[in-house]
Amino acid sequence: MKTSILIVGKKSFIGSSLFNSLKFFFLVKIIKFEDILNKKENYFKKFNYIINCTSNNRYNKNLYNEKYDHDFLIAQKIHNLKILQIFLSSRKVYRIKNNIKETQKTYPVCNYSKNKIRTENKLKKLLKEKVLILRISNIVGIKKFNNKKRKLYKTFIDFFLENTKKGIIIKNDKIYKDFLSIYKFCEIVEKLIKVRAFGTYNISLGKKVYLDKLVKWLNEFNDHQNKLKEMPNNYKKQSFYLNNDKLMKKINIKNRLIDLENDCKKISKLIFR
């Protein structure tokens, strides 16, 4: 019998991307979070995995409140079942540094990261080994649903697109971060499901990606002239990358800088052509 997956988040960038990728390998259904609230335990019995890709703005910005924690609300509905929950956590739970491992002590400094750690701990306590926690680095991709009212926070590519519309490229030559394309992210999730992984994993390229190179790749198919602008003083100049050795040992996958470059150029073509 094929593995069955329930994705929560029809209008989510990551949710819709996962659905379009995973449906070639598994039985996949995608629904809105609002629909989850009315479902009884019996509804979830036909699924092997559930992935929530939605969030509440109050969860992202305010102090923790259980009623805004979508993942914990879902976990309460399925904790008696054999279904495994995949939780999309964040690299922001760590202190900024290089080569960050999963074993490093967490150091959340904003409400968003503090809430992610709170949810991680609540899920582990409630679900035991029936949870897969993905601490995700920066995802690069294009949102199919461009509804500004639904946007909870801006990513690097959002700022990139805003600047290119103004004809501006920000000078980023000394800053590096850890990026992963949405295509590679979906492939990693597919492999983790196939090997029935659980526990906590860094989901990243695991290498330094200098922002000027990333911008160059994303700008590959932009025919307009852009003015190079110095970085604003309020720009976060934090550099970091995650260690993904644990992930690479678990799944058989190529995760190279050249893959990220090619994926960014593919994204560039979609944006500018």
Backbone as JSON, one array per atom type, in Angstrom:
{
  "sequence": "MKTSILIVGKKSFIGSSLFNSLKFFFLVKIIKFEDILNKKENYFKKFNYIINCTSNNRYNKNLYNEKYDHDFLIAQKIHNLKILQIFLSSRKVYRIKNNIKETQKTYPVCNYSKNKIRTENKLKKLLKEKVLILRISNIVGIKKFNNKKRKLYKTFIDFFLENTKKGIIIKNDKIYKDFLSIYKFCEIVEKLIKVRAFGTYNISLGKKVYLDKLVKWLNEFNDHQNKLKEMPNNYKKQSFYLNNDKLMKKINIKNRLIDLENDCKKISKLIFR",
  "N": [[0.84, -1.19, 0.0], [0.51, 2.24, -0.82], [2.27, 4.97, 0.71], [0.51, 7.37, 2.58], [-0.19, 10.81, 2.69], [-1.05, 13.74, 4.44], [-1.3, 17.08, 3.78], [-1.34, 20.22, 5.24], [-2.43, 23.33, 4.36], [-3.34, 24.84, 1.86], [-2.94, 27.24, 0.47], [-0.41, 27.83, 1.07], [3.0, 28.53, 0.4], [5.11, 26.63, 0.78], [3.52, 24.4, 1.36], [1.92, 24.01, -1.01], [3.98, 23.58, -2.8], [5.16, 21.23, -1.8], [3.02, 19.49, -2.13], [2.75, 19.4, -4.98], [5.13, 18.18, -5.59], [5.4, 15.8, -4.0], [3.22, 14.25, -4.77], [3.85, 12.61, -6.88], [5.04, 10.43, -5.83], [3.71, 9.49, -3.59], [0.46, 8.92, -2.02], [-1.29, 11.78, -1.81], [-2.97, 14.35, -0.08], [-4.25, 17.63, 0.15], [-5.32, 20.18, 2.34], [-7.14, 22.96, 3.81], [-6.17, 24.71, 6.83], [-8.33, 25.49, 8.39], [-10.21, 23.56, 7.82], [-9.25, 21.38, 9.16], [-9.9, 21.74, 11.84], [-12.49, 20.87, 12.23], [-12.37, 18.17, 11.88], [-12.63, 14.77, 12.97], [-10.95, 12.27, 15.0], [-11.06, 9.86, 13.59], [-10.9, 10.56, 10.91], [-8.22, 10.95, 10.33], [-7.03, 8.48, 10.34], [-6.46, 7.16, 7.95], [-4.11, 8.2, 7.0], [-0.52, 8.24, 6.83], [1.34, 10.18, 7.34], [1.41, 13.6, 8.43], [1.71, 16.93, 7.46], [2.05, 20.12, 8.51], [1.79, 23.25, 7.08], [1.0, 25.75, 7.69], [0.55, 28.79, 9.57], [-0.03, 31.0, 12.36], [-0.34, 34.49, 12.57], [-0.15, 35.66, 15.06], [1.17, 33.72, 16.48], [3.66, 33.86, 15.29], [4.58, 36.38, 15.99], [3.94, 37.12, 18.64], [4.08, 36.42, 22.24], [4.1, 33.0, 23.35], [1.09, 31.22, 22.84], [-1.08, 28.68, 23.3], [-3.44, 28.33, 21.81], [-2.94, 29.44, 19.36], [-1.13, 27.87, 18.19], [-0.76, 26.03, 15.59], [0.39, 23.53, 14.95], [0.51, 22.11, 17.38], [-2.19, 21.96, 17.98], [-3.03, 20.27, 15.95], [-1.53, 18.0, 16.62], [-2.77, 17.22, 18.99], [-5.08, 16.08, 18.01], [-4.21, 13.77, 16.76], [-2.61, 12.21, 18.37], [-3.14, 9.7, 19.45], [-2.96, 7.98, 17.37], [-1.18, 6.15, 14.73], [0.0, 7.83, 12.97], [2.6, 9.93, 11.71], [3.87, 13.06, 12.54], [5.15, 15.79, 10.73], [7.1, 18.44, 11.56], [7.65, 21.76, 10.76], [10.21, 23.46, 11.66], [12.68, 25.96, 12.54], [15.84, 27.44, 11.57], [16.32, 29.56, 13.14], [16.18, 28.97, 15.78], [18.65, 28.58, 16.77], [21.79, 29.91, 18.06], [23.51, 32.39, 16.22], [26.08, 31.28, 14.2], [28.84, 29.46, 12.73], [28.64, 26.24, 11.08], [26.54, 24.86, 12.48], [25.26, 22.42, 14.57], [22.71, 19.9, 15.19], [22.86, 19.14, 17.81], [23.68, 21.33, 19.17], [23.16, 23.7, 21.75], [20.05, 25.29, 21.97], [19.17, 28.7, 21.2], [17.02, 30.76, 21.17], [15.94, 34.02, 20.26], [13.89, 35.7, 19.51], [10.29, 36.09, 19.53], [9.16, 34.4, 17.62], [11.12, 32.32, 17.18], [11.36, 31.4, 19.8], [8.81, 30.4, 20.2], [8.79, 28.35, 18.31], [10.62, 26.53, 19.45], [9.22, 25.96, 21.77], [7.0, 24.64, 20.7], [8.29, 22.45, 19.46], [9.17, 21.03, 21.76], [6.73, 20.45, 23.02], [5.51, 18.81, 21.13], [7.28, 16.64, 21.03], [6.96, 15.64, 23.59], [4.25, 14.91, 23.59], [3.89, 13.3, 21.28], [6.02, 11.56, 21.28], [8.1, 9.37, 19.62], [6.87, 9.84, 17.25], [7.25, 12.06, 15.64], [8.77, 14.23, 13.32], [11.16, 16.58, 13.2], [12.03, 19.39, 11.44], [14.55, 21.55, 11.11], [14.78, 24.3, 9.43], [16.74, 25.98, 6.97], [17.16, 29.04, 5.06], [14.69, 29.21, 2.59], [14.56, 29.24, -0.92], [12.46, 30.31, -3.41], [9.46, 30.66, -5.45], [6.42, 32.14, -4.6], [3.24, 30.88, -5.31], [0.84, 31.89, -4.67], [0.14, 35.02, -4.43], [-0.77, 36.76, -2.2], [-0.92, 39.46, -0.36], [-2.1, 39.98, 2.08], [-2.04, 37.6, 3.37], [0.59, 37.14, 3.86], [3.03, 36.35, 6.18], [5.64, 36.91, 6.91], [8.61, 38.32, 5.43], [10.87, 36.92, 3.08], [14.29, 36.34, 1.96], [14.18, 36.3, -0.86], [11.88, 37.76, -1.32], [12.66, 40.38, -0.61], [14.66, 40.65, -2.51], [13.18, 40.65, -4.93], [11.61, 42.93, -4.55], [13.59, 44.9, -4.59], [14.71, 44.59, -7.19], [12.58, 45.38, -8.76], [12.7, 48.06, -8.32], [14.97, 48.58, -9.6], [17.35, 48.07, -8.28], [20.25, 46.62, -6.84], [21.45, 45.18, -3.97], [24.54, 45.52, -2.37], [26.22, 42.78, -1.32], [28.58, 41.45, -0.69], [30.19, 40.45, 1.42], [28.71, 38.93, 3.12], [27.36, 35.83, 4.15], [25.01, 33.14, 4.09], [22.93, 30.28, 4.79], [21.35, 28.56, 2.31], [18.56, 26.98, 0.64], [17.02, 25.56, -2.14], [13.54, 25.52, -3.07], [12.95, 23.3, -4.57], [14.93, 21.43, -3.9], [14.4, 21.2, -1.19], [11.86, 19.94, -1.2], [12.6, 17.5, -2.32], [14.26, 16.49, -0.32], [12.43, 16.15, 1.8], [10.82, 14.18, 0.66], [12.69, 12.02, 0.54], [13.23, 11.65, 3.28], [10.77, 10.78, 4.2], [10.56, 8.37, 2.82], [12.56, 6.83, 4.05], [11.51, 6.63, 6.51], [12.12, 8.46, 8.61], [12.62, 9.92, 11.86], [12.77, 12.25, 14.62], [15.17, 14.95, 14.97], [16.33, 17.16, 12.49], [18.68, 19.18, 10.72], [17.84, 21.07, 7.94], [19.3, 21.88, 5.15], [21.7, 23.44, 2.9], [24.19, 23.29, 3.96], [26.5, 24.72, 3.61], [28.53, 27.7, 3.09], [26.87, 30.33, 1.58], [27.4, 32.97, -0.32], [25.84, 36.11, -0.42], [26.0, 37.85, -2.61], [26.59, 36.15, -4.72], [24.3, 34.57, -4.77], [22.37, 36.49, -5.44], [23.3, 37.16, -7.97], [22.8, 34.75, -9.38], [20.0, 34.61, -9.16], [19.39, 36.79, -10.63], [19.92, 36.17, -13.2], [18.33, 36.07, -15.6], [17.37, 38.59, -15.83], [16.88, 41.32, -17.76], [17.02, 44.01, -17.37], [18.8, 46.98, -16.43], [20.53, 47.29, -13.4], [21.09, 49.19, -10.48], [23.86, 49.25, -8.39], [23.77, 49.23, -4.94], [24.82, 50.4, -1.76], [24.77, 48.48, 1.26], [22.09, 48.95, 3.54], [22.31, 50.51, 6.81], [20.72, 49.33, 8.74], [20.46, 46.75, 7.94], [20.54, 43.27, 8.48], [23.52, 41.9, 9.28], [24.34, 39.29, 9.71], [26.11, 36.29, 9.51], [26.01, 32.81, 8.74], [25.99, 29.18, 8.77], [24.47, 25.95, 8.54], [25.18, 22.7, 9.91], [24.78, 19.8, 8.11], [25.34, 17.1, 8.31], [24.15, 14.95, 9.68], [21.71, 14.71, 8.35], [22.6, 14.07, 5.74], [23.74, 11.59, 6.16], [21.54, 10.12, 6.67], [19.9, 10.11, 4.4], [20.1, 9.3, 0.91], [21.32, 11.46, -1.16], [22.17, 14.08, -3.45], [23.5, 17.15, -2.63], [24.49, 19.94, -3.5], [26.45, 22.94, -4.06], [26.36, 23.75, -6.71], [23.93, 22.71, -7.47], [22.15, 24.38, -6.11], [22.79, 26.77, -7.41], [21.92, 26.2, -10.07], [19.19, 25.77, -9.59], [18.45, 28.3, -8.68], [18.82, 29.8, -10.98], [16.89, 28.66, -12.55], [14.66, 29.54, -11.17], [15.01, 32.28, -11.59], [14.52, 32.42, -14.32], [11.79, 31.84, -14.37], [10.85, 34.08, -13.04], [11.65, 36.37, -14.56], [11.2, 35.85, -17.24]],
  "CA": [[0.0, 0.0, 0.0], [1.27, 3.47, -0.92], [2.26, 5.88, 1.85], [-0.5, 8.41, 2.44], [0.27, 12.04, 3.35], [-1.97, 14.87, 4.51], [-0.63, 18.38, 3.87], [-2.23, 21.3, 5.68], [-1.97, 24.61, 3.85], [-3.59, 24.9, 0.41], [-2.41, 28.49, -0.09], [0.96, 27.99, 1.57], [4.08, 28.34, -0.58], [5.75, 25.33, 1.01], [2.49, 23.37, 1.27], [1.58, 23.74, -2.41], [5.18, 23.03, -3.44], [5.28, 19.84, -1.36], [1.94, 18.72, -2.78], [3.08, 19.2, -6.39], [6.31, 17.3, -5.68], [5.21, 14.49, -3.36], [2.13, 13.48, -5.37], [4.4, 11.65, -7.84], [5.62, 9.29, -5.09], [2.82, 9.05, -2.52], [-0.92, 9.39, -2.06], [-1.21, 13.06, -1.1], [-4.14, 15.21, -0.04], [-3.94, 18.93, 0.76], [-6.53, 20.86, 2.79], [-6.93, 24.19, 4.57], [-6.11, 24.49, 8.28], [-9.68, 25.65, 8.94], [-10.92, 22.29, 7.66], [-8.72, 20.45, 10.17], [-10.52, 21.97, 13.14], [-13.75, 20.12, 12.33], [-12.15, 16.74, 11.64], [-12.52, 13.89, 14.13], [-9.79, 11.38, 14.98], [-11.24, 8.83, 12.58], [-10.52, 11.1, 9.59], [-6.76, 10.91, 10.16], [-6.54, 7.11, 10.38], [-6.02, 6.7, 6.63], [-2.86, 8.84, 6.64], [0.71, 7.84, 7.51], [2.06, 11.41, 7.7], [0.73, 14.89, 8.31], [2.67, 18.04, 7.41], [1.38, 21.4, 8.6], [2.56, 24.33, 6.46], [0.33, 27.0, 8.01], [0.92, 29.41, 10.84], [-0.84, 32.13, 12.78], [0.48, 35.68, 12.72], [0.08, 35.9, 16.5], [2.2, 32.75, 16.87], [4.95, 34.33, 14.77], [5.02, 37.68, 16.52], [3.66, 37.35, 20.06], [4.46, 35.38, 23.19], [3.42, 31.73, 23.06], [-0.29, 30.95, 23.28], [-1.4, 27.37, 22.74], [-4.56, 28.35, 20.86], [-2.45, 29.9, 18.06], [-0.11, 26.91, 17.76], [-1.44, 25.11, 14.67], [0.98, 22.19, 15.0], [0.1, 21.44, 18.6], [-3.62, 21.67, 17.84], [-3.11, 19.08, 15.11], [-0.98, 16.88, 17.39], [-3.78, 16.78, 19.96], [-6.07, 15.29, 17.3], [-3.66, 12.54, 16.18], [-1.6, 11.6, 19.25], [-3.48, 8.3, 19.73], [-2.85, 7.23, 16.12], [0.17, 5.8, 14.3], [0.44, 8.84, 12.02], [3.77, 10.7, 12.1], [3.74, 14.49, 12.22], [6.37, 16.5, 10.32], [7.02, 19.81, 12.05], [8.56, 22.68, 10.09], [10.81, 24.39, 12.61], [13.48, 27.01, 11.92], [17.23, 27.59, 11.99], [16.39, 30.69, 14.06], [16.23, 28.48, 17.16], [20.06, 28.5, 17.14], [22.65, 31.09, 18.09], [24.16, 32.59, 14.92], [27.49, 30.89, 14.12], [29.12, 28.55, 11.62], [28.65, 24.79, 11.29], [25.62, 24.63, 13.6], [24.76, 21.05, 14.62], [21.45, 19.7, 15.91], [23.15, 18.95, 19.23], [24.01, 22.6, 19.79], [22.12, 24.23, 22.62], [19.25, 26.3, 21.27], [19.29, 30.05, 21.73], [16.03, 31.6, 20.49], [15.98, 35.39, 20.77], [12.65, 36.41, 19.16], [9.09, 35.32, 19.86], [8.99, 33.35, 16.61], [12.01, 31.19, 17.47], [11.0, 30.87, 21.13], [7.58, 29.62, 20.02], [9.16, 27.13, 17.59], [11.2, 25.61, 20.44], [8.13, 25.55, 22.66], [6.22, 23.65, 19.97], [9.13, 21.25, 19.35], [9.16, 20.3, 23.04], [5.38, 19.95, 23.28], [5.26, 17.71, 20.2], [8.09, 15.49, 21.47], [6.34, 15.11, 24.8], [2.94, 14.33, 23.28], [3.95, 12.31, 20.21], [7.19, 10.69, 21.47], [8.89, 9.17, 18.4], [6.01, 10.01, 16.08], [7.4, 13.43, 15.13], [9.99, 14.54, 12.58], [11.35, 18.02, 13.32], [12.93, 19.9, 10.41], [15.04, 22.91, 11.37], [14.99, 24.67, 8.03], [17.45, 27.21, 6.65], [16.4, 29.91, 4.17], [14.17, 28.57, 1.38], [14.48, 30.11, -2.09], [11.45, 29.85, -4.35], [8.44, 31.64, -5.81], [5.08, 31.87, -4.09], [2.22, 30.83, -6.36], [-0.31, 32.66, -4.21], [0.7, 36.31, -4.04], [-1.78, 37.48, -1.43], [-0.15, 40.2, 0.66], [-2.79, 39.91, 3.36], [-1.71, 36.31, 4.0], [2.03, 37.02, 4.07], [3.35, 36.5, 7.59], [6.96, 37.54, 7.0], [9.29, 38.38, 4.15], [12.09, 36.14, 2.95], [15.34, 36.98, 1.17], [13.76, 36.48, -2.25], [10.9, 38.85, -1.33], [13.42, 41.62, -0.66], [15.34, 40.68, -3.82], [12.21, 41.03, -5.95], [11.25, 44.33, -4.3], [14.7, 45.75, -5.03], [14.87, 44.54, -8.64], [11.51, 46.2, -9.33], [13.17, 49.44, -8.21], [16.23, 48.69, -10.34], [18.42, 48.13, -7.28], [20.89, 45.41, -6.33], [22.16, 45.5, -2.73], [25.89, 44.97, -2.3], [26.21, 41.78, -0.24], [29.74, 40.6, -0.99], [30.87, 39.89, 2.59], [27.77, 38.2, 3.97], [26.93, 34.52, 3.68], [24.01, 32.43, 4.87], [22.7, 28.92, 4.3], [20.13, 28.56, 1.52], [18.12, 25.74, 0.02], [15.93, 25.85, -3.07], [12.3, 24.81, -2.76], [13.0, 22.01, -5.26], [15.75, 20.53, -3.09], [13.68, 20.97, 0.05], [10.83, 18.92, -1.46], [13.29, 16.23, -2.54], [14.72, 16.03, 0.99], [11.25, 15.65, 2.53], [10.47, 12.91, 0.02], [13.64, 10.98, 0.96], [13.06, 11.4, 4.71], [9.55, 9.96, 4.34], [10.84, 7.03, 2.3], [13.37, 6.07, 5.02], [10.75, 6.65, 7.76], [12.93, 9.17, 9.6], [12.0, 10.69, 12.93], [13.8, 12.98, 15.36], [15.43, 16.34, 14.58], [17.33, 17.29, 11.42], [18.91, 20.43, 10.02], [17.52, 20.96, 6.51], [20.09, 22.99, 4.62], [22.79, 23.1, 1.99], [25.33, 22.95, 4.81], [27.69, 25.43, 3.11], [28.41, 29.15, 3.0], [26.37, 30.86, 0.31], [27.55, 34.43, -0.28], [24.62, 36.7, -0.94], [26.21, 38.44, -3.93], [26.47, 35.06, -5.69], [22.89, 34.19, -4.83], [21.69, 37.54, -6.2], [23.73, 37.02, -9.36], [22.07, 33.61, -9.95], [18.59, 34.97, -9.25], [19.28, 37.89, -11.59], [20.46, 35.65, -14.45], [17.49, 36.35, -16.75], [16.86, 39.96, -15.74], [17.5, 42.12, -18.83], [17.06, 45.42, -17.0], [19.99, 47.46, -15.75], [20.32, 47.5, -11.97], [22.07, 50.05, -9.82], [24.43, 48.65, -7.18], [23.55, 50.12, -3.8], [25.44, 49.96, -0.52], [23.85, 47.88, 2.21], [21.59, 49.86, 4.58], [22.89, 50.28, 8.14], [19.83, 48.49, 9.54], [20.44, 45.42, 7.35], [21.14, 42.27, 9.37], [24.77, 41.46, 8.68], [24.68, 38.04, 10.37], [26.49, 35.19, 8.63], [25.91, 31.51, 9.4], [25.54, 28.03, 7.99], [24.13, 24.79, 9.35], [25.81, 21.42, 9.63], [23.73, 18.84, 7.72], [25.93, 15.75, 8.25], [23.16, 13.98, 10.15], [20.76, 14.55, 7.25], [23.24, 13.41, 4.61], [23.95, 10.19, 6.53], [20.23, 9.46, 6.73], [19.3, 9.96, 3.07], [21.02, 9.25, -0.23], [20.93, 12.61, -1.96], [23.21, 15.05, -3.79], [23.1, 18.47, -2.14], [25.71, 20.66, -3.84], [26.31, 24.37, -4.35], [25.99, 23.87, -8.11], [22.49, 22.44, -7.53], [21.49, 25.61, -5.7], [22.98, 27.73, -8.51], [21.04, 25.83, -11.18], [17.81, 25.99, -9.17], [18.22, 29.75, -8.64], [18.71, 30.26, -12.38], [15.56, 28.2, -12.98], [13.73, 30.49, -10.54], [15.21, 33.54, -12.31], [13.83, 32.31, -15.61], [10.37, 31.94, -14.09], [10.53, 35.45, -12.6], [11.93, 37.44, -15.52], [10.8, 35.5, -18.61]],
  "C": [[0.88, 1.25, 0.0], [1.16, 4.29, 0.37], [1.3, 7.03, 1.57], [-0.13, 9.62, 3.29], [-0.83, 13.1, 3.3], [-1.16, 16.14, 4.71], [-1.66, 19.43, 4.25], [-1.66, 22.62, 5.19], [-2.11, 24.74, 2.35], [-2.95, 26.12, -0.24], [-1.0, 28.79, 0.41], [1.96, 27.74, 0.45], [4.71, 26.97, -0.43], [4.73, 24.2, 0.86], [2.16, 23.01, -0.17], [2.76, 23.15, -3.16], [5.37, 21.57, -3.08], [4.22, 18.98, -2.05], [2.3, 18.4, -4.23], [4.27, 18.28, -6.6], [6.02, 15.88, -5.18], [4.14, 13.63, -4.03], [2.61, 12.47, -6.41], [4.92, 10.39, -7.15], [4.65, 8.68, -4.07], [1.37, 9.43, -2.84], [-0.99, 10.66, -1.2], [-2.52, 13.82, -1.2], [-3.74, 16.51, 0.64], [-5.25, 19.63, 1.12], [-6.15, 22.14, 3.53], [-6.87, 23.86, 6.06], [-7.5, 24.57, 8.9], [-10.48, 24.35, 8.85], [-10.49, 21.26, 8.69], [-9.51, 20.54, 11.47], [-11.8, 21.16, 13.34], [-13.59, 18.61, 12.15], [-12.02, 15.96, 12.96], [-11.33, 12.96, 13.95], [-9.88, 10.35, 13.86], [-10.79, 9.27, 11.18], [-9.05, 10.88, 9.31], [-6.21, 9.49, 10.06], [-6.0, 6.61, 9.06], [-4.68, 7.29, 6.2], [-1.69, 8.3, 7.46], [1.49, 9.05, 8.03], [1.13, 12.6, 7.6], [1.8, 15.98, 8.38], [1.88, 19.34, 7.45], [2.29, 22.5, 8.06], [1.9, 25.69, 6.7], [0.83, 27.53, 9.34], [-0.01, 30.57, 11.11], [0.07, 33.32, 13.03], [0.79, 35.97, 14.19], [1.11, 34.92, 17.05], [3.57, 33.26, 16.46], [5.48, 35.56, 15.49], [4.88, 37.84, 18.03], [4.22, 36.24, 20.94], [3.59, 34.14, 22.95], [2.02, 31.68, 23.66], [-0.73, 29.69, 22.55], [-2.49, 27.42, 21.68], [-4.15, 28.86, 19.48], [-1.38, 28.97, 17.48], [-0.78, 25.83, 16.9], [-0.92, 23.68, 14.8], [0.56, 21.43, 16.25], [-1.38, 21.1, 18.56], [-3.85, 20.43, 17.0], [-2.64, 17.85, 15.89], [-1.98, 16.34, 18.4], [-4.84, 15.89, 19.31], [-5.54, 13.91, 16.89], [-2.78, 11.74, 17.14], [-1.89, 10.15, 19.59], [-3.3, 7.39, 18.51], [-1.39, 6.96, 15.77], [0.75, 6.83, 13.33], [1.64, 9.63, 12.57], [3.61, 12.14, 11.64], [5.1, 15.08, 11.86], [6.21, 17.95, 10.68], [8.07, 20.67, 11.38], [9.04, 23.72, 11.1], [11.75, 25.33, 11.85], [14.91, 27.0, 12.42], [17.36, 28.73, 13.0], [16.39, 30.26, 15.52], [17.67, 28.43, 17.67], [20.68, 29.89, 17.33], [23.37, 31.19, 16.75], [25.65, 32.25, 15.01], [27.66, 29.99, 12.9], [29.0, 27.09, 12.05], [27.77, 24.38, 12.48], [25.05, 23.21, 13.52], [23.46, 20.98, 15.42], [21.66, 19.58, 17.42], [23.5, 20.25, 19.94], [22.84, 23.09, 20.63], [21.36, 25.33, 21.89], [19.35, 27.64, 21.98], [18.31, 30.97, 20.99], [15.99, 33.0, 21.1], [14.73, 36.2, 20.43], [11.47, 35.52, 19.5], [8.87, 34.16, 18.9], [9.83, 32.12, 16.94], [11.72, 30.58, 18.83], [9.76, 29.99, 21.03], [7.86, 28.31, 19.27], [9.75, 26.1, 18.56], [10.12, 25.09, 21.38], [7.29, 24.45, 21.98], [7.0, 22.35, 19.8], [9.0, 20.4, 20.61], [7.78, 19.71, 23.34], [5.06, 18.76, 22.37], [6.03, 16.46, 20.62], [7.48, 14.83, 22.71], [5.05, 14.37, 24.5], [3.03, 13.16, 22.31], [5.09, 11.29, 20.35], [8.0, 10.58, 20.18], [8.06, 9.33, 17.12], [6.08, 11.45, 15.56], [8.77, 13.56, 14.46], [10.12, 16.06, 12.56], [12.4, 18.47, 12.31], [13.3, 21.34, 10.74], [15.58, 23.46, 10.06], [15.77, 25.97, 7.9], [16.59, 28.04, 5.69], [15.98, 29.17, 2.89], [14.06, 29.6, 0.26], [13.47, 29.53, -3.06], [10.43, 30.94, -4.59], [7.1, 31.22, -5.25], [4.08, 31.9, -5.24], [1.01, 31.67, -5.97], [0.21, 33.98, -3.64], [-0.37, 37.16, -3.37], [-1.1, 38.16, -0.25], [-0.8, 40.12, 2.03], [-2.44, 38.64, 4.11], [-0.23, 36.19, 4.34], [2.37, 37.31, 5.53], [4.72, 37.14, 7.81], [7.61, 37.46, 5.64], [10.57, 37.56, 4.19], [13.1, 36.9, 2.11], [14.87, 37.26, -0.25], [12.68, 37.56, -2.37], [11.61, 40.2, -1.43], [14.15, 41.77, -1.99], [14.4, 41.18, -4.9], [11.78, 42.49, -5.79], [12.33, 45.26, -4.83], [14.86, 45.76, -6.54], [13.77, 45.33, -9.35], [11.87, 47.68, -9.3], [14.47, 49.67, -8.98], [17.44, 48.73, -9.44], [18.95, 46.73, -6.98], [21.71, 45.82, -5.1], [23.51, 44.8, -2.72], [26.0, 44.08, -1.07], [27.48, 40.93, -0.21], [30.39, 39.94, 0.23], [29.97, 39.03, 3.47], [27.4, 36.87, 3.33], [25.89, 33.94, 4.63], [23.85, 31.05, 4.26], [21.35, 28.89, 3.59], [19.84, 27.18, 0.95], [16.98, 26.1, -0.93], [14.7, 25.04, -2.67], [12.29, 23.44, -3.41], [13.78, 20.99, -4.42], [15.07, 20.22, -1.76], [12.64, 19.87, -0.12], [11.45, 17.55, -1.66], [13.75, 15.63, -1.21], [13.56, 15.46, 1.8], [10.81, 14.3, 1.97], [11.37, 11.78, 0.52], [13.47, 10.64, 2.44], [11.81, 10.55, 4.97], [9.83, 8.53, 3.91], [11.67, 6.19, 3.27], [12.73, 6.07, 6.41], [11.54, 7.31, 8.91], [12.05, 9.8, 10.68], [13.13, 11.34, 13.73], [13.98, 14.38, 14.78], [16.56, 16.41, 13.57], [17.44, 18.75, 10.96], [18.64, 20.21, 8.53], [18.16, 22.14, 5.81], [21.05, 22.49, 3.56], [24.01, 22.68, 2.79], [26.63, 23.61, 4.37], [27.44, 26.93, 3.15], [27.91, 29.53, 1.61], [26.44, 32.38, 0.4], [26.39, 35.08, -1.02], [24.8, 37.33, -2.31], [26.13, 37.37, -5.03], [25.02, 34.65, -5.87], [22.1, 35.2, -5.67], [22.04, 37.44, -7.68], [22.97, 35.88, -10.05], [20.6, 33.96, -10.16], [18.34, 36.05, -10.32], [19.68, 37.46, -13.01], [19.65, 36.08, -15.68], [16.84, 37.73, -16.69], [17.6, 40.84, -16.75], [17.61, 43.59, -18.47], [18.37, 45.76, -16.28], [19.66, 47.72, -14.28], [21.46, 48.33, -11.38], [22.54, 49.38, -8.54], [24.35, 49.65, -6.03], [24.2, 49.54, -2.56], [24.38, 49.43, 0.44], [23.39, 48.88, 3.26], [22.18, 49.51, 5.95], [22.04, 49.35, 9.0], [19.72, 47.06, 9.01], [21.13, 44.43, 8.28], [22.37, 41.66, 8.71], [25.25, 40.14, 9.3], [24.99, 36.96, 9.34], [26.44, 33.88, 9.41], [25.76, 30.42, 8.35], [25.34, 26.85, 8.92], [24.98, 23.58, 8.97], [24.7, 20.42, 9.29], [24.26, 17.41, 7.59], [24.93, 14.67, 8.65], [22.15, 13.67, 9.05], [21.37, 13.73, 6.12], [23.52, 11.92, 4.9], [22.65, 9.41, 6.49], [19.66, 9.2, 5.35], [20.37, 9.97, 2.0], [20.61, 10.34, -1.22], [22.16, 13.47, -2.27], [22.7, 16.43, -3.4], [24.3, 19.39, -2.29], [25.41, 22.13, -4.13], [25.87, 24.58, -5.8], [24.49, 23.58, -8.3], [21.7, 23.69, -7.16], [21.61, 26.66, -6.8], [22.01, 27.44, -9.65], [19.57, 26.08, -10.84], [17.48, 27.49, -9.13], [18.07, 30.32, -10.04], [17.37, 29.82, -12.98], [14.49, 29.14, -12.43], [13.8, 31.84, -11.25], [14.45, 33.54, -13.63], [12.32, 32.44, -15.44], [9.96, 33.37, -13.73], [10.58, 36.43, -13.76], [11.55, 37.1, -16.96], [9.32, 35.14, -18.64]]
}
